[in-house]
Amino acid sequence: MTVNDVTTIAEQAIFTIIKCSAPMLLVSLIVGLAVSIFQTVTSIQEQTLTFVPKVLAIFLALIVMGHWIMNQMVEFMTILWTDFNQYLR
């Protein structure tokens, strides 16, 4: 196993992590921005107001995107384990 193999595996792993976490991060960002605008417009300055909508939105995003996320992780692990014998050299 060469340094290039390790670098390639690490690069693929990081890309898979970013790809799988992006939907939840984007949902959290959009909901946080919407709640922030709502707080600004209504002059409500409650810090805990953003927590519940974000949790609910991320939960819904996981329900909707969970199948795709699991497929991405399974695909990465299948590729990793299929090429396992090449890493032992």
C-alpha positions, -999 to +999 in steps of 0.1 A: +000+000+000+015+032-011+011+068+001-010+075-030-034+047-020-038+062+015-042+096+000-069+084-024-088+066+003-087+096+026-098+119-002-127+096-011-137+093+025-137+131+031-156+137-001-182+111+010-185+128+044-190+162+028-215+148+003-235+130+030-236+159+055-243+187+030-281+182+029-284+186+067-260+215+068-279+233+040-312+227+057-299+240+090-284+271+073-317+279+055-338+274+086-314+293+108-315+322+083-353+322+081-357+322+119-331+349+122-350+371+097-382+363+116-365+373+149-353+406+133-387+415+119-406+408+151-379+420+175-380+387+194-345+380+207-349+345+222-318+324+216-336+291+221-361+299+193-337+287+166-331+253+182-365+235+178-371+245+141-335+234+132-339+201+150-372+194+133-359+205+099-328+183+102-350+154+113-372+159+082-341+162+060-328+129+074-361+112+067-362+125+031-325+121+023-317+091+045-320+066+018-296+085-005-271+090+023-271+054+032-266+044-005-236+068-007-220+053+024-227+017+013-212+025-022-181+039-006-177+009+017-183-016-011-156+000-032-133+001-002-138-035+007-137-047-029-102-033-033-091-046+001-067-072-013-048-045-032-041-027+001-024-057+016+005-056-008 
